[in-house]
Amino acid sequence: ASRYVHGLFNDSERKSMQAMHGRLSEPSHYQALQHFVTHSPWPDQPLWDRLSDVLPDRGGILAIDDTGLPKQGRHSVGVKRQYSGRLGKTGNCRVAVTSLLIGPAQVWPLRCELYLPRDWTEDAARRVEVGVPARVGFREKWRIALAQIRAARKRGLHVTAVVADADYGSTTGFRHGLERLGLRYAVAIRSNLRMVADGARAARPVADLATRVPARQWRRVCWGHGTKGPLAARFVALRVRPWPRRQMIAARVTFSDL
């Protein structure tokens, strides 16, 4: 295990077993490294639990995101053509759902769980070929994310709020899950999500609501400085209710011209 971790973190661009072995181990140790990577069971749950227990920051904002892992071929578990933020486009990759704790001064990794697409879980022959356990079924990314949030709270971390991108924020089940947990959240949503503006009767896509806001209500906000200058945009906030009406919790939607 220690040789494998050293191999992942060293300065070599090649991370195959043979490349790692050639830089770190005696020839007689290759079989042991191969067994560890391909056959030896090593559950990750105790590792994540231990990490949560030793974090020096015990509270902060929880950030939910996807991590794309570009891969070639079709035999790596969970690989398919799907969107990857790392690639910036749809490509052959695996995707993991991750959660990070944004503390007062540092950002700490909490969980990282591989997303297994439905066409993987429904292909029995493929599952057997790569050793996917029978108990592992399909779970949407937002369900994985909610499980990670619950796990963080169970380990004694105080989650002050949750932030996520539009893949999660546009999903009603994810937002309802956060509300049932009593958590505040700020999530991105897609422009076609329908909302009812305060005082209105009809639901409209949020993109239409943004175009109806008078120019004088927009405010320019600068939140930092990057390599190319100030990080700034114009923002406006409206009070809305998600549609359909059975979703009764009011929310504040913020538009920007990014």
C-alpha positions in Angstrom: 0.0 0.0 0.0 2.8 2.5 0.9 4.6 1.8 -2.4 1.4 2.3 -4.3 0.7 5.7 -2.6 4.3 6.7 -3.2 3.9 5.8 -6.9 0.8 7.9 -7.2 2.5 11.0 -5.7 5.9 10.8 -7.3 6.9 13.0 -10.3 6.5 10.3 -13.0 3.7 10.9 -15.5 3.2 7.1 -15.8 1.0 5.6 -13.1 0.8 2.0 -14.3 1.9 -0.8 -12.0 5.0 -1.5 -14.0 6.1 2.1 -14.0 5.5 2.5 -10.3 7.3 -0.8 -9.6 10.3 0.1 -11.7 10.9 3.3 -9.8 10.1 2.2 -6.2 10.5 -1.5 -5.7 12.8 -4.5 -5.9 12.0 -6.9 -8.8 10.8 -9.6 -6.4 8.1 -7.2 -5.0 6.1 -6.8 -8.3 3.8 -9.7 -7.6 2.8 -8.2 -4.2 2.1 -4.8 -5.8 0.1 -6.5 -8.5 -2.0 -8.5 -6.0 -2.7 -5.4 -3.9 -4.0 -3.4 -6.9 -5.9 -6.1 -8.8 -7.1 -8.6 -6.2 -6.6 -7.5 -2.6 -9.8 -6.1 -0.9 -9.3 -2.8 0.8 -12.5 -1.0 1.9 -12.3 2.8 1.7 -15.0 3.6 4.3 -12.8 3.3 7.3 -10.3 5.7 5.6 -12.9 8.4 5.0 -14.3 8.0 8.5 -10.9 8.3 10.1 -10.2 11.4 7.9 -13.4 13.0 9.1 -12.5 12.3 12.7 -9.0 13.9 12.6 -9.9 17.1 10.7 -8.8 20.2 12.7 -11.7 22.2 11.3 -15.0 20.9 12.7 -17.3 23.0 10.7 -17.8 25.1 7.6 -19.5 25.1 4.2 -19.8 21.7 2.4 -19.1 21.9 -1.4 -20.5 19.1 -3.6 -19.0 18.5 -7.0 -18.0 16.0 -9.7 -14.5 15.0 -10.4 -13.8 13.7 -13.9 -11.2 11.0 -14.4 -10.3 10.7 -18.1 -9.8 7.1 -19.2 -9.2 5.2 -22.4 -11.1 2.1 -23.4 -14.2 0.6 -21.9 -13.0 -1.8 -19.2 -12.3 0.5 -16.3 -15.2 0.4 -13.8 -17.8 3.1 -14.5 -16.1 4.4 -17.7 -18.3 5.8 -20.5 -18.7 8.9 -22.6 -20.0 11.5 -20.2 -19.3 15.1 -19.3 -16.0 15.8 -17.4 -15.2 19.2 -15.9 -11.5 18.3 -16.1 -11.9 17.8 -19.9 -14.3 20.7 -20.2 -16.5 18.6 -22.6 -18.1 15.2 -23.0 -15.4 12.5 -23.3 -14.5 9.0 -22.2 -14.0 9.2 -18.5 -15.1 8.0 -15.0 -16.9 10.4 -12.6 -16.7 10.6 -8.9 -19.0 12.5 -6.5 -16.9 14.5 -4.1 -17.5 16.6 -1.0 -15.1 19.2 0.5 -15.3 21.0 3.8 -14.5 24.7 3.3 -13.2 25.7 6.7 -12.0 29.1 8.1 -8.6 28.9 6.4 -8.4 25.5 4.6 -10.4 23.3 2.3 -10.5 19.6 3.4 -11.5 16.6 1.3 -14.2 14.5 3.0 -15.5 11.9 0.6 -14.9 10.7 -3.0 -17.3 8.0 -4.4 -17.3 6.5 -7.9 -20.5 7.1 -9.9 -21.6 3.9 -11.6 -23.8 4.7 -14.6 -27.0 2.8 -15.2 -25.7 1.0 -18.3 -23.0 -0.5 -16.1 -25.3 -1.6 -13.3 -27.7 -3.3 -15.8 -24.9 -5.2 -17.7 -24.5 -8.4 -15.7 -21.7 -9.8 -17.8 -19.7 -6.6 -17.6 -20.1 -6.4 -13.8 -18.8 -10.0 -13.4 -15.9 -9.3 -15.7 -14.5 -6.4 -13.6 -15.7 -7.7 -10.2 -18.5 -5.1 -9.3 -20.2 -6.6 -6.2 -23.8 -7.7 -6.6 -24.9 -5.4 -3.8 -23.8 -2.3 -5.7 -26.7 -0.9 -7.6 -27.4 2.3 -9.5 -27.6 5.6 -7.5 -28.0 9.0 -9.0 -25.2 11.5 -8.2 -27.5 13.6 -6.1 -28.4 10.6 -3.9 -24.7 9.9 -3.4 -24.1 13.6 -2.5 -26.9 13.5 0.1 -25.4 10.4 1.7 -22.0 12.1 1.9 -23.6 15.1 3.6 -25.3 12.8 6.1 -22.1 11.0 6.8 -20.2 14.3 7.5 -22.8 15.3 10.1 -22.7 11.8 11.6 -19.0 12.2 12.1 -19.6 15.3 14.2 -18.9 18.0 11.5 -21.1 21.1 11.7 -22.3 21.9 8.2 -23.3 25.6 8.0 -24.4 25.5 4.4 -24.1 23.5 1.2 -23.0 24.7 -2.2 -23.3 22.8 -5.5 -23.4 23.4 -9.3 -26.4 23.1 -11.5 -26.2 19.3 -12.0 -27.3 19.1 -8.3 -29.1 22.3 -7.8 -31.5 21.7 -10.7 -32.6 18.4 -9.1 -35.7 18.8 -7.0 -34.9 15.7 -4.9 -31.5 17.1 -3.9 -32.9 20.5 -2.8 -35.7 18.8 -0.9 -33.2 16.5 0.8 -31.2 19.5 2.0 -34.4 21.1 3.3 -35.3 17.9 5.2 -31.9 18.0 6.8 -32.5 21.6 7.9 -29.6 22.9 5.9 -29.1 26.2 4.2 -27.8 26.0 0.6 -26.7 28.1 -2.4 -26.9 26.1 -5.6 -26.7 26.9 -9.2 -29.7 26.0 -11.4 -30.3 25.7 -15.1 -32.0 28.5 -16.9 -35.0 26.4 -18.0 -36.0 25.7 -14.4 -39.5 27.1 -13.8 -40.1 29.5 -10.9 -43.0 31.7 -9.7 -41.8 35.3 -8.9 -43.0 37.0 -5.8 -46.4 38.4 -6.4 -46.9 36.5 -9.7 -49.3 33.7 -10.5 -47.7 32.0 -13.5 -44.5 30.0 -13.5 -41.7 31.1 -15.9 -38.2 29.8 -16.8 -35.7 31.6 -14.6 -34.0 32.9 -17.8 -37.3 34.8 -18.6 -37.4 36.2 -15.1 -33.9 37.6 -15.4 -34.7 39.4 -18.7 -37.7 41.2 -17.0 -35.6 42.7 -14.2 -35.0 46.4 -14.8 -31.4 47.4 -15.4 -31.3 49.7 -12.4 -31.8 46.8 -10.0 -28.6 45.0 -11.1 -25.5 45.6 -8.9 -21.9 45.0 -9.7 -20.0 42.8 -7.2 -16.3 42.1 -7.0 -15.4 39.1 -5.0 -11.7 38.8 -5.6 -8.7 39.3 -8.0 -7.3 36.8 -10.4 -4.4 36.7 -12.8 -6.3 38.7 -15.4 -7.7 41.3 -13.0 -10.8 41.7 -10.8 -13.3 38.9 -10.5 -16.6 40.7 -10.9 -20.0 40.5 -12.4 -23.4 42.1 -12.2 -26.0 40.4 -9.9 -29.6 40.7 -8.9 -31.6 38.7 -6.4 -35.4 37.9 -6.5 -37.6 36.0 -4.2 -39.3 33.1 -5.9 -41.1 29.8 -5.4 -40.1 26.6 -7.2 -42.8 25.1 -9.5 -45.0 23.0 -9.2 -46.8 24.6 -6.3 -46.5 21.6 -4.0 -42.9 22.8 -3.5 -43.9 25.5 -1.0 -40.6 26.6 0.3 -39.7 30.0 -0.9 -36.2 30.7 -2.1 -34.0 33.5 -3.3 -32.7 33.2 -6.8 -29.6 35.2 -7.8 -28.8 36.0 -11.4 -25.4 37.1 -12.8 -24.2 38.2 -16.2 -21.2 35.8 -16.0 
